[in-house]
């Protein structure tokens, strides 16, 4: 394709995006879901499924990822790209309810506007709000779908400390728990070791570099490693990701950047991470052990000290169910993995999840019964 053809195609593509955005504003739909990319669809899927059945033709799924879309539901899929068109979309969109799982509304390129009646935030992690997110992450939403009392209490404290307008906090529960629970095969005993580090803005390459040595030692110990870096790490450190792919290429190493992490968790007999929220999902739903690499904490909230009296859900789960890996123990990783797999006791998990998370296995029932309180 010559340069002229590329320019023409780009103009056509941009014109279509502009036209699609304006068509949304003419329709003024009842429900809009915005997704950064296809890896986030799973977190809102049950909500979208319910709403698209109850309100056919009223649900729009907007994504910045051209490969992201929903083909099996009565949903209008629209690709808007990033940068200029993303900003244009949020400045001009007209809708009753806009669901977002992207934080920091009004503090980034994603800006509120007067044409949207209700900005609703839903979580893509079961972690606390006080540590791994920025201080202002949830300030500018109208409605927040909380996973459990811990998030409700944290957000209320933030509102009081900063004298913020009170948001509508809904005791919904974590929809992704139910999504996973609906799919899980209880008889599937995986044999891989899933390595899934968190992304960290305080690290040069947005990942703890020691995971290179950790993976190396797991493979040497005879295990199959499935390496699943955080989408933010992939986006921000492409050269590092290529390095991992090339260094560990072989039959005992699987690089996994699939949008859905279900398969990765299903096939693993143990998870190794540092601070990733996947640890809570893995322990609670798959009821298998997690080994936490203790080297560098993930604190993205510059006001975290104000919440030291509130123990994070991340810390509670880690202390109650997790196993530790220290820097000087990396060469002993085989022994630590075997110990965790053999000793892990999952008998208290059902009690824990029912006492710490709202409406487990019943989130959509709750949403259905309370939709008039949640949506406009």
N, C-alpha and C positions, 0 to 999 in steps of 0.2 A: 504494500500500500504506500503510495507516494505521500509527500507532505501535504499537498492540497487536499487529498482525500481524508487524511487524518483530521485536518482542521474542520472540514465539512462535517465529518462524523461527530466531532466534539461539539460543534455548534448545534447539531441536531439533538444530541444527547442532553445538552444543557437546556435547550428549548423545551424538550419533553418534561424535564424535571420542573421547570418553571410553570409549565402548563398544568402538570399534575398537582403541584402545590396550590395553584389558584383554583383548581377544581375542588379540592378539599374545602377551601374557604367558601365556595359557593354552596357546597353541601351542608357545612356546619354539622359534622357528625356528632352523635351522642358520645361515642367512645373512640379515643385514639391511644394507641400504644406506640411509644417510640423505643427503638432498639439501636444501640451503637453498632452491633454486628451479630452474626448468627449464633455466637456463643451465649447470648443473653436470652434467646427465645424461650428456653426451657423454664426459666424462672417465672414467667408470666403465662405460660401456656394454659394452665388449668383455668385461669381467669378469662383468658381470651376464648377458650372453648365454651365455657358457660355463657358468656355474654353474646357470642356469635350465634348460639342456638336460641337464646331468648330474644335477641334483638337483631334478626337477620338484616344485613345491609347497613347496619349502624356502627360496625366495628372496622376501624382502619388500622392497619399495621404498617407503620412508617419506619424505614431502616436506612442507615448510612452505609449498609453493606449490600452490594448488588446481588449477592448470593443468598441473602437472607429473605425468607418469605414463608408463608403458610399456604399450602395447596389443598389441605384436606378439610378446611373449615370455610364457612361463609364469611370470609374476611376480604377486605379490599387491601391488596398489597401495593405499596408505593415506595420506590427508591428515591431518596433525596440527596445522597452523597454527603460530603462533609464540607467544612469551611464555609464559604459564602452561602451556599444553598441551605446548609444546616442553620446558620444564623438567620437567614431570610425566612425560613420555615417557622422558627419559633417566634420571631418578631411579628409574624402576620397570621399565624394559624388561628382558626376560629373553631371552637369545639366546646361541648359541655364539660367533658372529663378527659384529661390527658394523663395517662399512666406512664410513669418514668421510673426506671431503676438506675438512672444516672444521677449521681449526687451533685451538690453545689449548684442547684438551680439559681440563676440570677447572679452567680459569682464567677461565671465562665462564659463561654460562647452561647450557652443555653440561657435565654432571657425570658422572663415572664412577660406576658402582655395582657391587656385589658379584655381581649376577646375570648379568653379561656376562663370558664367559670370555676374550675376545680382542678388543681394540679395534685395528682395522687402519686405518692412514692411507695413502691414495693421493693422489698429487699432481695438482693441476689447473694446473700450470705447470712448465716445464723449467728454471726459475731456481734459483739457489742458496738454501740455507736460512738463510744468515747475515746477510742485509742487508734484504730487503723484508718479512720476517716478524718478529714480536716475538721476544724472546730465549727465551721459554718455549713457543713455538709447538708444538714437537713432543715436549715432555718426557714427557707422560703417556699415550702410546700404548704398547701392548704390541708391536706389529709395524708396521714402516714399509716400504712398497714403494718402494725407491729407484730413481731414474731412471738414475743413473750413479755412478761412483766419487766424483765431486765431492761428492754429497750424503752418501754413505756416510762419507767422511772428515770432512766438516763435522759430522755428527751425533755421530760417535765423539769428535771433539774437544770438543764441548759436554758430552758425558757425563763426560769426563775432567776438564775444567775445573771443573764444578759437582758432581763426585762423585755423579752420577746413576746410578740403576739402569740396567743395559744393556738396550736394547731388541733385539728380533729384527729385524735389518736384512736385507731380502731384495733381492737383486740382480736385480730384475724387468725394469726398463726403463720407458719412458714409454708407457703404453698409448695415449695420445691421438695420438702419432706414428703408430701403426699404424692407428688409426681414420681419421685423415686420409688416410694413404697408400692405404688400401683404397678411398677414395671419389674420389680426385683424378683429374681428366681431364687427362692429360699434354698434350693438344692444345688446351686451352682457354687462349687468350692474352687475358687481361683488359685493359681499357683504363681502369679507374678508378684513382683515387688513394685508398687506404684510410688514413684518419686515425684512429688508435686510441691515444689517450693512456692512461696508467695512472692509477689513483686514488692519491691521496697524502694521508695523514692530517695531514701537516704544512702543507698548503695550506688556506686558509680555505674554499674551495669544493670541496676535494678533487680539484682538477684544476689544471694550469698554465694560467692565464688567457690566456697568449700564443697558445693554440691558436685563439682567435677570429681573431686577425690572420693566423695561418698559413693557416687555411681561406679567409679573405677573399682572400689573395694567390694561393692555388692556383686558385680560381674565376676570378679576374681573368686568370690566365695561360691560361685556356681549357680547363682540365681538369675532369672530373667528379669530385666529392668524395663519398666514402662515409664519413660520420662515425659511428664506433662507439665511444662512451664506455664505460668500464669499468662493469660492473653495480653496483659499490659507489658510483661517482659518481652514477649514475642514482638509486640508493636514497637517497643522502644529500643530493643537490643538485637536487631536482626543478625548482625555479624556474630554475636555470641551464640545465638541459636544454631547458626550454620557450623560453628566450631564444634558444638556438642554432637551434631548430626555426623560430622566427618570423623571425629575422634572415636566415637563409640559404635561406628557402623559395624553391624554383625548380627548374628542370629540371636544373641542374648540381649540385644538392645532394641527397644521400640520407641521411636519418637512419636508422640501423640499430640496433635494440635486440633483434634476433631472438636466441633462445637459442643457436642454432648459428652459429658464425662461419665455417663452411666456405665458404659462398657468397661472403661478403665477401672472403675471401682468394683464392678462385678467380678472382674478377672483377677483382682489382687487379693492376696492373703494377708497383706500388711501394707500400710501406707507410711511413707517417710516424708515429713514436711518440716518447716520451721514455724511459720505463723499463718499458714493458709486456712481460710474458713472451710475448705474441703474436709478438714479433719473432723469437724463436728458432724457434717453430713455422713461421712464414712462410718464414724463410731455409732451414731444414733440409728441409722437406717440399715447399714450392712453388718453392724455389730462385730466389727473386726478391729484389731489393734492398730494404734497409731504411735509411731516413734517421732518425737519432736527433737529436732536439732537445736540445741541451746547455745547460740553464739551471739546473735544480734537481734535485739528486739525490734518490732515494727511499730513505731509510734509516729503517726502522721498528724496527730492533733497537737498543736503547739500549746494548748491549754489543758493537756491531759492531767496535770497536777491537781487541777480543781476537782477531779473526779476520782481521786485516789481512794476515797471512802467507799466507792462502788466497785466491787470486784467484777471484772469483766467475765462474760460468759466464756470467752476464749480461755481464760485462766482457770475457771471452775472446771471445765471439761478436761483440760490438760492435766490438772492436779488429780482429778477423780479417776480418769480412765487412761491417761497417756503414759508412755514410757519415754525416758530421756536418753539422748545421745549427746555426749560432750565432745569437744574438739579433740581431746586426747584419746577418745575411744573409737575414732573412725576406723582404725585398723582392726578393731574387734567387732565390726558391724555384723558379721555372721552370727556370733554368739548372742548379740543383742536382739537380732531379728528372731532367732530360734526361741529365745527366752520369751519375747513378747507374744509370739504365736502360740506357744505352749501354755503360757500362764494366764492369758487374757480371760477375764471373767465378765461375761455380758449379762449376768442375771439382774443387775440393777438398772439396766438401760431403759426398759419400758417404764419403770417407776420414775426415773429421772426425766424422761422426755415429757411424760404426762404432767409433771409438776413444774416444768420450766418453760414449756411452749404451749401456746393456746391451740385448742381444737385439732390436735393431731389426728389425722385421717378424716377430719371433718371440716377442713378449711372452706371448701366450696359450699358446703351446707350452711356454714355460718355466713359466708358472703351472700348467698342467696337470701337468707332470712333477714339480712341487715342491709341490703343493697340501697334501700331508700335513705339510710343514714350515711352511707359511704359515697354514693354518687348523686349527682344533681340531674 
